[in-house]
Amino acid sequence: MSSRYYKYRRLLLTYTVAIIVCFVILFPLYWMITTSLQNEKELFKSRPNFFPPKIEWDSYAQIFTEHNMLGWLKNSLIVAICSTALSVPVSLFAAYSISRLKFRGSQFTMFLMLLTQMLPVTLIVLPLFVIFKDLKLLDTHKGLVLANFTFSLPLSISILKGFLDTIPKEIEEAAAIDGCSKWLMIPKVIVPISLPGLVSSSVIAFFASWNEYLFASTFINNEAKWLGTVGLASFQGVFLTPWNKVLAASTVYTLPALIFYLFVQKYIVSGLTAGSVKG
C-alpha cells in the first residue's frame, strides 16, 4: 500500500510538472494568436483579454493586402531550403571523413570548427559585407544562402560526426565484401542508416536560416527581396506599432516552420540522442 501510494504520488508530480512546462511553452503561442485576433482598441484596455470578445480577421487580411507577406514567405523558404540543401550533403561528407578517416589533426579540426560557433555574428558581418560587395552578392539571395550555409555547417558536422561514430564499421566492411564500392558506400549504406542524424542536421540548418535576421537586414536592401524576419521588423513604427498586425504576421510566419517540424519530429530525438553518445 505504501509503495503504491509513493508510486501514484510520483506519477502525479510528474504529470503536474509536465503540465506546467507545457503551459509555459505554449502560452506565448496562445497569446500571439489571441492578440492577432483582436482589434487595436481591445489590445490597449487596462485589463488584457485572455479570450478575445470578438474574433477579428482584419489584421490577417491587411498583412497580405497592404504588405508583401507572401513574397517575404517565399523568399524565406527559398533561402532556407537552399541553405539546407547545401549544408546536409557537405556536412555528411565532412563528418564521414572525420569519423572514418582518422588523419592527423582530425580532432583538432573538429575543435576548430566548433570554436567558430563562439564568434559573435556581429564580429564578421562587416568583413562579409565587403567580400559580398566585391563578389556582387549584395542584394541577392545567393549571398544569404552562402552566409547561412557557412554558419550552420560546423554544428551540422558535429551532430553527424557523433551519429556516424555510433555506426559499427563492420556494416561497411560487410558491404565492401558484397561488392559495394567506396563511392557507393555513403549513398547506399551510410545515408539509410544515418537518416535520423541527417534529418536533425537539416532541421538545424533550416531553422538557423529561417530565423536569421542580421545577415538578411544587412545584405538585402530591396524590399521585394526581404525575408520574413526583416518584413516582420518593418511593422514596427516610430510612434505606433500595430501589435495585432505584428502578431498576425508572426503567426503566419511561424506556420511553415511548425509544419516542417511536425513532419520530422520523430527523427529529431533519435538523431540528437544518437549523436550525443560519442563526440
VMD Tcl script that draws the C-alpha trace (Angstrom):
set ca {
  {0.00 0.00 0.00}
  {2.83 2.31 0.91}
  {4.79 1.62 -2.29}
  {1.64 2.12 -4.40}
  {1.00 5.43 -2.64}
  {4.51 6.67 -3.41}
  {4.16 5.46 -7.00}
  {0.93 7.41 -7.55}
  {2.35 10.45 -5.83}
  {5.43 10.38 -8.05}
  {3.21 9.94 -11.11}
  {1.03 12.87 -10.05}
  {4.11 15.04 -9.51}
  {5.45 14.07 -12.95}
  {2.20 14.98 -14.70}
  {1.93 18.23 -12.75}
  {5.43 19.30 -13.76}
  {4.73 18.27 -17.38}
  {1.52 20.32 -17.47}
  {3.29 23.37 -16.02}
  {6.13 23.08 -18.55}
  {3.67 22.70 -21.44}
  {1.74 25.73 -20.23}
  {4.90 27.85 -20.02}
  {5.94 26.78 -23.52}
  {2.54 27.03 -25.21}
  {1.20 30.19 -23.53}
  {3.29 32.62 -25.65}
  {2.00 30.91 -28.79}
  {-1.58 31.14 -27.50}
  {-1.12 34.81 -26.57}
  {0.32 35.58 -30.01}
  {-2.70 34.04 -31.76}
  {-5.19 35.63 -29.33}
  {-3.69 39.09 -29.77}
  {-3.70 38.76 -33.55}
  {-7.47 38.15 -33.48}
  {-8.31 41.41 -31.65}
  {-8.56 44.98 -32.85}
  {-6.32 47.75 -31.55}
  {-9.00 49.12 -29.23}
  {-9.25 45.80 -27.37}
  {-5.46 45.46 -27.11}
  {-4.90 48.60 -25.07}
  {-7.54 48.03 -22.42}
  {-6.40 48.20 -18.80}
  {-7.28 44.53 -18.38}
  {-5.96 42.15 -21.03}
  {-8.37 39.79 -22.77}
  {-7.26 36.20 -22.33}
  {-10.16 35.25 -24.59}
  {-10.99 37.62 -27.47}
  {-14.52 39.01 -27.03}
  {-14.91 39.10 -30.80}
  {-12.68 37.43 -33.35}
  {-11.33 39.95 -35.85}
  {-9.66 38.70 -39.06}
  {-8.86 42.17 -40.40}
  {-5.21 42.06 -39.29}
  {-4.64 38.88 -41.31}
  {-6.24 40.41 -44.38}
  {-4.19 43.60 -44.02}
  {-0.79 41.89 -43.84}
  {-1.46 40.32 -47.25}
  {-3.15 43.27 -48.94}
  {-1.06 46.13 -47.53}
  {2.27 44.29 -47.28}
  {4.22 41.78 -49.36}
  {3.75 38.94 -46.87}
  {3.54 36.18 -49.46}
  {6.70 37.42 -51.15}
  {8.58 37.51 -47.84}
  {7.47 33.96 -47.05}
  {8.57 32.79 -50.48}
  {11.98 34.44 -50.10}
  {12.47 32.88 -46.65}
  {11.56 29.45 -47.99}
  {13.95 29.78 -50.93}
  {16.88 30.82 -48.75}
  {16.16 28.25 -46.01}
  {15.68 25.34 -48.43}
  {18.77 26.20 -50.48}
  {20.91 26.64 -47.35}
  {19.70 23.27 -46.02}
  {20.23 21.55 -49.38}
  {23.85 22.75 -49.37}
  {24.53 22.09 -45.70}
  {23.35 18.48 -45.42}
  {25.49 16.77 -48.12}
  {28.59 18.83 -47.35}
  {28.32 18.17 -43.61}
  {27.72 14.46 -44.27}
  {30.91 14.06 -46.33}
  {32.91 16.15 -43.85}
  {31.56 14.22 -40.84}
  {32.25 10.89 -42.58}
  {35.83 11.95 -43.31}
  {36.48 12.96 -39.69}
  {34.70 9.90 -38.26}
  {36.14 7.20 -40.53}
  {39.38 8.58 -41.97}
  {41.48 9.05 -38.87}
  {44.07 11.52 -40.13}
  {46.47 13.56 -38.06}
  {44.75 16.55 -36.57}
  {41.20 15.32 -37.17}
  {40.11 16.01 -33.59}
  {41.78 19.43 -33.66}
  {39.95 20.20 -36.92}
  {36.67 19.34 -35.24}
  {37.60 21.56 -32.30}
  {38.40 24.49 -34.61}
  {35.08 24.15 -36.41}
  {33.15 24.19 -33.14}
  {35.27 27.12 -31.96}
  {33.86 29.21 -34.80}
  {30.42 28.92 -33.17}
  {31.70 31.00 -30.26}
  {32.35 34.01 -32.52}
  {29.53 36.57 -32.46}
  {27.90 37.13 -35.82}
  {28.31 40.89 -35.44}
  {32.09 40.40 -35.49}
  {32.19 39.17 -39.07}
  {29.16 40.76 -40.68}
  {31.24 43.76 -41.85}
  {34.03 41.65 -43.46}
  {31.36 39.53 -45.13}
  {29.67 42.68 -46.40}
  {32.91 43.81 -48.03}
  {33.53 40.37 -49.56}
  {29.98 40.08 -50.90}
  {30.23 43.59 -52.31}
  {33.35 42.62 -54.28}
  {31.66 39.40 -55.45}
  {28.47 41.29 -56.37}
  {26.43 39.15 -53.97}
  {24.78 42.03 -52.12}
  {21.03 42.34 -52.57}
  {20.87 38.71 -53.76}
  {19.58 35.60 -52.08}
  {22.75 33.75 -53.13}
  {24.77 35.74 -50.61}
  {22.32 34.90 -47.81}
  {22.39 31.23 -48.76}
  {26.20 31.17 -48.60}
  {26.30 33.04 -45.28}
  {23.67 30.83 -43.61}
  {25.22 27.68 -45.06}
  {28.63 28.62 -43.65}
  {27.35 29.26 -40.14}
  {25.16 26.15 -39.89}
  {27.89 23.84 -41.22}
  {30.06 23.32 -38.07}
  {27.14 22.29 -35.84}
  {25.71 20.02 -38.53}
  {29.10 18.33 -38.92}
  {29.35 17.85 -35.16}
  {25.93 16.17 -34.96}
  {26.55 13.91 -37.93}
  {30.03 13.02 -36.76}
  {28.70 11.91 -33.38}
  {25.97 9.90 -35.13}
  {28.40 8.21 -37.53}
  {30.65 7.25 -34.63}
  {27.85 5.02 -33.32}
  {27.54 3.08 -36.61}
  {29.69 -0.09 -36.47}
  {32.42 -0.23 -39.09}
  {31.56 -3.89 -39.64}
  {28.49 -2.82 -41.62}
  {30.69 -1.04 -44.14}
  {33.12 -3.95 -44.23}
  {30.26 -6.35 -44.97}
  {29.01 -4.06 -47.73}
  {32.52 -3.93 -49.22}
  {32.72 -7.74 -49.21}
  {29.38 -7.82 -51.07}
  {30.90 -5.65 -53.77}
  {29.90 -2.12 -52.71}
  {32.49 0.37 -53.89}
  {33.74 3.30 -51.80}
  {31.84 5.75 -53.99}
  {28.56 3.94 -53.32}
  {29.24 3.35 -49.61}
  {27.77 6.66 -48.45}
  {24.59 6.80 -50.60}
  {23.83 3.06 -50.38}
  {24.87 2.23 -46.81}
  {25.54 5.31 -44.68}
  {22.61 7.52 -45.75}
  {19.81 4.99 -44.95}
  {21.33 4.19 -41.54}
  {22.06 7.80 -40.60}
  {18.68 9.20 -41.72}
  {17.74 10.45 -38.20}
  {21.05 12.29 -37.96}
  {20.57 13.79 -41.42}
  {17.09 14.99 -40.50}
  {18.37 16.56 -37.28}
  {21.12 18.28 -39.22}
  {18.66 19.55 -41.82}
  {16.31 20.89 -39.12}
  {19.14 22.85 -37.53}
  {20.23 24.28 -40.88}
  {16.64 25.12 -41.85}
  {15.73 26.91 -38.64}
  {19.07 28.74 -38.47}
  {18.33 30.19 -41.90}
  {14.60 30.69 -41.27}
  {15.16 32.73 -38.09}
  {18.24 34.67 -39.25}
  {17.87 38.45 -39.18}
  {21.24 40.22 -39.10}
  {22.53 38.99 -42.46}
  {19.11 39.40 -44.07}
  {18.79 43.00 -42.92}
  {22.41 43.88 -43.79}
  {22.84 42.27 -47.20}
  {19.36 42.91 -48.65}
  {18.04 46.40 -49.36}
  {15.39 45.69 -51.99}
  {12.02 45.33 -50.23}
  {10.86 42.79 -52.81}
  {13.76 40.52 -51.75}
  {13.25 40.89 -48.00}
  {12.98 37.79 -45.87}
  {10.19 37.26 -43.39}
  {12.30 38.31 -40.39}
  {13.06 41.68 -41.99}
  {9.44 42.06 -43.07}
  {8.22 41.47 -39.52}
  {10.62 44.11 -38.20}
  {9.25 46.61 -40.73}
  {5.86 46.61 -38.96}
  {7.40 48.48 -36.04}
  {6.62 52.17 -36.35}
  {8.32 55.23 -34.92}
  {5.30 56.42 -32.91}
  {2.87 53.49 -33.14}
  {3.22 49.76 -33.64}
  {0.10 47.79 -34.74}
  {0.64 44.81 -32.48}
  {-2.31 42.87 -33.85}
  {-0.78 43.05 -37.34}
  {2.68 42.23 -35.99}
  {1.45 39.12 -34.22}
  {-0.77 38.11 -37.14}
  {2.29 38.23 -39.38}
  {4.28 36.35 -36.73}
  {1.60 33.64 -36.61}
  {1.65 33.26 -40.39}
  {5.45 33.21 -40.41}
  {5.52 30.54 -37.70}
  {3.23 28.12 -39.55}
  {5.66 26.82 -42.25}
  {8.39 26.16 -39.68}
  {5.88 24.49 -37.32}
  {4.52 22.26 -40.09}
  {8.05 21.30 -41.12}
  {8.93 20.43 -37.52}
  {5.81 18.30 -37.05}
  {6.71 16.21 -40.10}
  {10.27 15.45 -38.95}
  {9.96 15.48 -35.15}
  {10.12 11.68 -34.80}
  {13.58 11.69 -36.36}
  {14.93 14.62 -34.35}
  {15.02 12.99 -30.90}
  {16.63 9.78 -32.16}
  {19.13 11.71 -34.24}
  {20.21 14.07 -31.47}
  {20.29 11.28 -28.88}
  {22.40 9.02 -31.07}
  {24.68 11.89 -31.96}
  {25.32 12.64 -28.30}
  {26.58 9.14 -27.47}
  {30.02 9.81 -28.87}
  {31.68 13.12 -29.57}
}
mol new
graphics top color blue
foreach p $ca { graphics top sphere $p radius 0.5 }
foreach p [lrange $ca 0 end-1] q [lrange $ca 1 end] { graphics top cylinder $p $q radius 0.2 }
display resetview
